[in-house]
Amino acid sequence: MQIYEELKARGLIAQVTDEEEIRELVNTGKAVFYIGFDPTADSLHVGHFMALCLMKRLQMAGNRPIALIGGGTGMVGDPSGRTDMRQMMTTETIAHNCACFKKQMERFIEFGPDKAIMVNNADWLMKLNYIELLREVGACFSVNNMLRAECYKQRMEKGLSFLEFNYMIMQSYDFYHMFQTLGCNMQFGGDDQWSNMLGGTELIRRKLGKDAYAMTITLLMNSEGKKMGKTAKGAVWLDPNKTTPFEFYQYWRNVGDADVLKCIRMLTFLPLEEIDAMDKWEGSQLNRAKEILAYELTKLVHGQEEAEKAQETARGLFAGAGSTEHMPSTELPAARFENGKIGAIALLVACGLCPSNGEARRLIQQGGMMVNDQKVTDIAAAFDQADFQGEGVIIKKGKKVFHRAYIQ
């Protein structure tokens, strides 16, 4: 099976333009494609995961990825999927986030001469003259068509700033610029980027003629990825200092039964034949599938050693005899204890398991807290400081979140 057919079989491709040309370029290793990443944080998260895996798959098939870091578009902010305007970032913050992205991407794709390249659209967008841009690019865009785009329609009632309205033009200009300077002949993006991507293709064709070789493929990577990336605590980060390898493993180990095989198909590099055989799995076999998913993705992001540690810890915890060495942990300062005790509510907040006293209170009242396998139902419950010495205590939030609290 060739790479384009594999992408379809894995459920990655949602919409395309010029499918036959795209298939030919991808399958013969002649695609020079880009995927954009706006630096809205100092770490990539699992919402970016599908894009990174796609870049790796295509590079393995001989195609050349361009990782576009949105140092310029990050100054504007993408309105897609948002109900309000993004908080404005400083140029220093954007530069720092861009550097963090590059370091993480190097785990997935190989950069170098004739291999993947990384570019920052600040290098050309920040140099644009406003009047020249209006004359050269603005005339190619219909305001009526832009307002019909889903990314803008959903914001019209809430309010859409003129700053954000320019995002489509900026993203379209990226493709136009890279087509001319880097030979970029293809762009990939999530289904929420379809209008912006078509804008880039149309700009190339209007400025350079109908024969200009520019293609678009849109993937279900943002709609699926953003859903994957949300948890009660927020995003699941690829940076181990923000989301530990164990927490990362546990996140994938806890996906729903209905999603596990879809995630294995889209995100892992296991052979399709092996995945197809799992389609008949049910019941306890789905738990095995979740372990496979969690292990494979943790290995991909954090390496085999960390994946094995996370799996060993998780299996032991669910069996009631696990090591706490690799479990997310919090060292409690002495100031947290009053008269040698710490309350259950204060303990949950101190460990970051609940963001507020109110949420901690509700969790306890709903029976969602256990300490050393004992359910805590009294919001006034307190624990002795001596209990936290040595290995400390194991706190269980809900059915699947484990955390160790200790004192030196």
N, C-alpha and C positions, 0 to 999 in steps of 0.2 A: 504494500500500500504506500503510495506516495504521500508527501507531507500535506498537501492541500486536502486530499481525501481523508487523511488522518485527523486534521483539524475539524472537518465536518463530522466525522464519526465520533469524535470526543464531545461534540455539542458546542463547539466554540464559536462557530460562525453564524451570525444572525442575518446580516444583510451585506450585499456587495454591489459594486458597480463593475461592469465589464468582466463578468466571471471567467470567461474563457481566457482572456488576457492575463488575469490575475493568477489563474491556475497554472498557466504556462510559465510565468515569471517565477512563481514560488517553487514549482516542482523542478525547475531547471537551475535553481540557486541564483537567479538573476535579480531577485527583489532587493532593492535598497530601501528599507522601510523605516519609518520612525514611529515611536510612541512617546507622547508627552507626559511629563510628570510635573505638576505645579508644586513648588516647595512650601506647602502650607504648614509643615511641621519639621522637626529635626530628625524624623525617622519615617521610613516607608512603613506601611501597615498592610494587613492582609487584603485590604481593598485594592492594593497594587499587585497582589500576588499573581493573579491570572496573567496580567500584562508581562511580568517578569518571566513567568513560565513560557509564555508564547514566544518571547524574544529568544529564549534559550532553545526551544524547539526549532525555530526557523534558522537560527545560527547553526545548529547541528546539521541542518539540511543544506548548508552552504550559502544561505542568504546573509546579507549584511545589515545588522541592526544599527539604528541611530537612536540613542537615548537622548531625548530632548528635555533638558531641565528648564522649567519656565521661570527663569529669573526675571524676564520681562513681563510675561503674562501674569506672573504672580503679583506684579504691581497693580494689576487691574482687578483680577479676581473673576473666576468663572461663576456665572449665576446658575448654572445647571444644577438641578436637584436641591436648590436652596430656597428658603423662604425669606431670608434676609441677606443683607450685604455682609460680605466677609470683613473681619477686622483688618484694617490696613497694617501692613508689615513694613518695617524699616528696611533699607537696602542692606544693612549689616545682618539683620536676621535672615533675609532671603539668601545672602551669600553663604552664611553658616549652614543653613538647611541644604543648600545645593551641594556643599562639600560632604555632608553626611549621606546624602542620597548616593553619591558616586561610590563611596566606600562600600555601601551595602549592595549596590548593583554588581560590583565586581565579583560577588559570590555566585552570581547567576550567569553572567555573560562575560565573554573574553574580549577585552579591549586591546587595541594595538593596530599596527600597520596592516591594512587589508582585512582587519577584523572589525569588531564593533567600535563605534566612535561615540563620544559624548559631546554634546554642544549645549550652549546656554543661549536662549533666544534674547537675553539682555544684550548680547554682543551686537545684534542688528536692530532690535526694536528700540533700544534706548538712543540710537543715533538718528532715528527717523525725524524728518521735519514735518510738522503737522500739516501745513498747507500742501506740501508735496505729496504726502500720504493721501490726503483728501482727493487730490487731483488724479493721482495714479491708481489708487485702489478704491476709494470711496465711490467713484462713479460706476464701479462694477457691481455694487450691491443695491438691491431693491429694499427699501425700508419696509414696504408691504410684505415682502417675502420673509424678511427677518422677524417681523412681529408675529408671523404665523408659525415660526419655529417653536417647538415645544419648550426649549430652554428659556424662552422669553415669555411665552403665553402664560406659563404658570406663575410668573412673577408680576404680571401687569396689575393685578388687583392689589397685591401687597405693596407694590412700588418698585420700580426698576430704575436705578441711577443711570445717568448718561455714561458714567465711567464703565459700568458693567456692560452697557449696550455695545461698547466697542470691542468686547472680548472676541466675538466671532470674527471681526475683521483682523484682529491681532493673530488669532490662531490660523486663519486662512493665509495670512501673509507669511507665517512660518513655513507652510508647505511650499508656497510660491518661491520663497527665498532658497530653501534647501533643494528644491527641484533644480534651480539654476546653478547653485554653487556646489552641491554635494551629489548631484545625480540621484536624488531621492525620488523614486518613482512610485511609492506606495505609502499609504498612511493607515495605521490601525488605531482603533479607539473603541470605547464602550458605546452601547446603544444610545446613551444620553448625549453623545457627542456627534450624532449623525448629521445634524444641521450644520454644525461648525465644520465638519469634515467635507461635506458637499460644497460648502462655501469655498474651501481651499481648492478643490478640483475645478470648480467653475471659474475661479479667479485665474488659474493657470490657463485654462482653455480660452478665456476671453482675452487675456493678455498675450498669449503665445500661440494661439491658434488651436483649432480642433484636433490637430494631429499630435498635440503635446501629450506625452505619455505619462499621465497621472492617474492613479487608481485609488480607490478607497475600499477598505473592508472595515466593517464595524463588528465588534465582538460583544458577546454578553459578559464582558469582564467588569464593567462598572456596576451594572445593576446587580449582578450576582456578587461581585466582590464587595460592594458596599454593604450588602446584606450580611455577607460573611463577617465583615469587619466590626460589627456592632455587638457589644456585650453590655452587661449591666454596669461595668466599670469604664466603658468607653472603647476606644479602638484597641485592637490587638496588634502590637507593634512588632516589627522585625528586629529592632534593637534589643538585645538581651538585657540591657540595663532598664528598659521600660517594660518589657514583657519577658520574664525568664523563660528559658527553654522548657521547664516543667509546665509553666502556665500556658505556653504556646502549644505544647503537646496536649494538655488537658482541654484546651479550647477545641481542637480538632477531634479529640476523643469523645467529646460531648455533643457533636453535631446530631441533628435529628435523624431518625431512621430513614425518612423520606429523602434526605439530602446526601447521605454518605456515599452511595455509589456514583451519584452525579459528581461529587467533589473528587472522588478517586479518578473518574474518567477525565475530568477537566484539568486537574492540578498535578497528578502524579505522572511519573514517566514509566509506570508499569505497562507492559505490553497489553494491547487491547484484547487479545485473546484471553489473557488471564483475567482481565476485568469483566469480559463478557460472561465468563464462567461464574462470576459472583452474582449475576443478575437473578439467579434462582435462590440466593441465600435469603434466609428469614430467621426470625427468632434470635437465638443466641449467636447464630452465625453473623448477624449484623454487628454484634459487639466485636467480633473478630475483624470485620471489615473496618470498623472505626479505629481499632488498634493499628491496622495496616495504614490507614490514612494518616493518623497522627504521627506514626513513626516515620513514614516516607517524607512528609512535609517538614518535620522537625529536623530530619537528616539533611534535607535540602537547604534549609535556612541556617542551621546551627552546627551541622556536622554529625557524623555517625556516633561519635563518643557521647555527645550531649543527648542525642536521640535515645541511645541505649540507657543512659542514666535516667532520663525522664520516664521511659517505659518501665524500667525496673521499679522506680519509685511508685508510679501509678498502680502497677499490678499489686505491689505489696500493700499499698494503702487499702485497696478494695478487698484484699484478702485478709486485712487486719493485722498484717505483720511486716509492714513496709519500713524501709529506712527513711529517716527524716532528713538525711544529708542534703538532698537536692530539692527539698520542698521549699516553696516561698516562705520566708521567715522574717520575723520582726524582733529585733532586740529592744526590749522595753527598758526605758530609763527608770531609775529609782523614783524620780519625781512623779511617775504615773501611779505610784502606790500611795494610798492614804491609810495610815495606821496599819501598814503591812498588807493591805488588800487592794484589789482592783475590781471594779464592778463590771458586769457582763457588757453593759452598753459601752462603757469607756474602753473595754478591751477590743470590741469590734471596730470602734473608730480608730483606736491607736494602731491597729493592724491594717487599716485601709480597707477593711472588708465592708464597711458602710461609710458613706460620706458624711453622715450627720447622726446626732443622737436620736432624732425622730425616726430615721430609717432603721437604726439599730433596734430601737424599741419595737417597731412593727415586726421586724424579723423574728425577734424572740417571742412575741405574742403569737406569731403564726407558726411557731414550732420549728423554725429554720436554723437554730443554732445548737451545736453539740460541742462539748469540751471533753476530751479524752473518752469519747464514745458515750457520754452521758448527756441526754437532752436537757437543755436549759429552757425552762418555761417561765421562770420568775424574773421580771425585769430588775428586781432588786438584788439578784444573785451576785455574790462577790467571791473572789478566789484569792487564796493566800499567796503571798510573795514567794514563799518557799516552794510552791508547786512549779514555779517557772525556772528553777535552777536545773542545771544539767541539761537533759534533752528538752526540757520545757514542756509545754502542753500543746496538744493538737486541737485546733479549732476547725470544725466543719460547718460551712455555710451552705445551707440547702443540701442537695444530694451529691454535689460534685466538686465543690471548692474546698480544698484543704489548705491550712496555714499553720505554721508553727510559731509560737511566741515563747521567748525565753529571756533570761537575764544572765549576765556574766557572773 
